[in-house]
Structures are given as C-alpha cells and as structure tokens.
Amino acid sequence: MTIELQWLGKDENAPFPSVEMALAEPDGLLAAGGDLSETRLLNAYRNGIFPWFSDGQPILWWSPNPRMVFKTDAIHLSKKFKRQLKKSAWQIRVDTAFDEVISQCAAVPRKGQGGTWIHPEMIAAYCHLHRQGHAHSVEVFAEEKLIGGIYGVAIGRMFFGESMFSAQSGASKVALAGLGKILHSWRWPLLDAQVENPHLQSMGAVFKPRGEFVQELARLCGLAEMPALWSGRIAPFAAAECLA
C-alpha cells in the first residue's frame, strides 16, 4: 500500500492540512517537508501538530489521536519518591540552561532507540524559539550541576512538552513536577505530552481525543501571554516545594 502525504512547500505561512487527514497508521502522520522556521513551528503547535523525524529523513509532521496530556495539577510522584525528595537539596531553575537541557535530551540513550530525533537541525530551531521567548526549560540542579530537565514550547497559556532527561535517578520527574507546579500557579490547565508513553502515564498523563485537544488549543493559545524568557519571572526554588 502506497502512502501519499501532503508535502509542504517553501511558504512558511501556508496552512497545514487538517489534522483529521492524519494517518491512523503510523498514528498521526500528517505531512512532510517544509522547514523548522519560527513561523511554521508556532503555526504547527497552535493546530495540534509537531515535528518528529530522524536525521536523514524529510521533516515529518504529526498529530496523533488520541493525544497524551497532563492536567497541570495532577502530576503524580510516588510516595517513596516524595520521601526522598523531601530530604533533597536539589534546586529548580527556569530558562537558565536551555541549550544544555536540549543537548542533554539529545544525548541521553533511550530504550528501544538506536539514535535521537533531536538532531542539530532541531536543536538550532528550538534554541532560536528559546531566544525569541517561545521555548522554555525547567532545570534541576544539585550543587550547581545540571542533573535533569525538560523543555518545550509555550503559546498563550498552553505548554507543549518536547523532551526531558535525567543524569541522576528521578531528576526528570522533578523537572516535570516543577513545570506542572509553575503552570498550575499561572492557571495554565494543560501540558501536552504528545504520544503514548507508559512512564508518563504512571505520572498521571491521560488521553484526550484529538478533536477535544484541538478545541482546547484554539482557546488556550488565544489567551494573552507575551513571549519572554521565564528566568525573570520565576526565582529558583527548592525541588521539595513540588510536594506542596
């Protein structure tokens, strides 16, 4: 069976095809080509679409159904881990080491994956979004050493998680919990986790039908939030505060 995808041209302002046209197998594959310009990436996220492709492939654009999301007030940490975190001296910072976080996410080996989809083209695109105030990182430090983090894209009052890493056990969980704490305090209700992942499900991620998800995006992405770095908005805080 031949699969024919819509190929995107050079016009970064051209609309994406409707997410209803995405394939069921592989789940959510919608289009190919185009570029990773700021305009095109932000347009993609606003419409429930994200890029995901391996080095050497054309740019592939996805919108899976259902979508995996977190409610920002429902990120779960186990009782055992909470006890450990309560005694921890780890600190959470925001937007102080974005380039290092995305580089670490690219370098960390993933079970069942021989390589990474966060290759230099992707890193350059998201670092540009960060400099423009659209992409952000939540970082976990232990004695001034970066040990974990998560990064993603913010539009309006919606956050789209991209990837996270741990250099010490549990550090990515703390980064995710810290992000949820921040977003919930700002009354941002959802954190996009993109595709099914058992680890994220164990931390509280749930499925949302794509149609409902896209409707939520239309509302949340339209709420006023000026793009800016978050380092001036959020002071470093103790990781143990995620327990509150």
Buried (B, 14 or more C-beta within 10 A) or exposed (E): EEEEBEEBEEEBEEEBBEBEEBBEEEBBBBBBBBBBEBEBBBBBBBBBBBBBBEEEEEBBBBBBBBBBBBBBEEBBBEEEBBEEBEEBEBBBBBBBBBBEBBBBBBEBEEEEEEEBBBBEBBBEBBBBBBEEBBBBBBBBBBEEEBBBBBBBBBBBBBBBBBBBBBBEEBBBBBBBBBBBBBBBEBEBBBBBBBBBEEEBBEBBBBBBEBBEBBEBBEEBBEEEBEEBBBBEEBEEBEBBEBBE
